[in-house]
């Protein structure tokens, strides 16, 4: 089963909404032993939009694990964030 990088990035972008600005993506392909990963960096207008984005990403079936450090919620407005996603890709 193949997963194309374009489809993974599209899955993320579709869920971001207007209050999330994405700055970068880092991708690592998985092998037979380890899952692949995507690291997303960006800025959220507020905590609520960041929380909604995180929830939407967790609902994506391609993504096995979606992690956002709690410290990313420390800033109420214009909060920089880093989200790590793992999956079979």
Order of alpha helices (4+ residues) and beta strands (2+ residues): alpha-beta-beta-alpha-beta-beta
